[in-house]
Amino acid sequence: MPSFDPYERGCPSRDLLDQIGSKWAVLVLGELGRNGTCRFGQLRLALAGVSEKMLTQTLRTLERDGLVSRTVYPEVPPHVEYELTALGQTLREPLKALTEWSVLHIEEVITAREEYDDRTERTR
């Protein structure tokens, strides 16, 4: 069994961290975790600001990684639904914790950013 260390160059777990840590992946996984099965249009409405192209790319990547399943129903127009797989379900708690942390600490981060920007602006 190989050892996967994301701190090592070329480790596939590093790529996975990059994928699941992206803004849109976190939000897609969170939305599917909160609401269960969703259609593309539902996800697009729920994730304000995501482009159709970015949502499509994110869903394809998550499907490729085995975190989201895509079901196509043979109707006209085609009916497509997305849901978390069993593997995707295992990410619900870690991503929920990150989301809650960001909401809890955003004011401190905003203050730190403003202080940093003020400091660095004075040194230019």
C-alpha angles and dihedrals in degrees: 000000000000121000113237114207116175089201089066118087113252095017110147090220088066089059090048091052089051091052100045092039095058116113096242095044091052091049095045092048090046093050093048089046092052099041106023119216114022137178121232092255092051091053092047091053093045093050101058112205099022114127121226090245094051093046090050092049092047094049092048092050092048090048091049090051090052095245099111130035123212121208121191118199115204099240135123108276095026115254113217126183132187128203139164117269121222087267091049090051089062089065095056097089098042092048092044089053091051092047092049091047091053092051093045095049105031094104091055091048092049090051091049091050092050092048091048092048091049091050095047093044090056092053095054 
